[in-house]
Amino acid sequence: MEFQRLPKNRLESVGVSSSVIEKMVDDDKTLCIIADLANGLKHAKLRKSRSYLYPKLQRSGFIAEQGDIDAIVVLKDKVHIQFKNNNSIKPSTLVVSSDGKELGKAEDIALNAIDSWLRIAKAMEKYKIGDIP
């Protein structure tokens, strides 16, 4: 079951239109971007964009502090980077719009989306629907 379906089902069970949740999501740019990314991955192509940005995951890479680099070896067709401490390397994936504009790092967007869902859960308290299972 989709994560968004849970609060919708609970609202409907107490007689509140699910359009309440839809509006909350539509009013939150981060949730719209996450919804678009999920739908794009689920359906292999995003036909309709909730954020109107048609976001996609662009490139993955790694981030490390310069001081953690032990050696850089340049070969004919490859570059090898050796690190002093592999635990200091952090993966990073960019999210870009259809026109190539960088929207942010996927991990930051995901964390912001969680915060948005927590705000929505707080706002739903006024409907006295209890905990969402």
Number of C-alpha atoms within 10 A of each C-alpha: 5 5 7 13 12 12 20 18 15 18 21 14 12 11 10 15 13 16 12 15 19 12 10 15 19 16 12 15 16 22 23 21 26 20 20 24 21 14 17 19 13 10 9 9 13 17 11 12 16 20 19 13 19 20 26 24 16 14 11 12 10 10 10 15 10 8 9 15 16 11 11 11 9 10 8 5 5 8 10 10 11 13 18 11 12 11 9 14 15 11 11 14 16 18 23 20 18 12 9 12 11 14 17 13 17 20 14 15 18 15 11 15 20 14 14 18 16 12 12 16 16 10 11 17 11 9 12 9 15 11 10 11 6
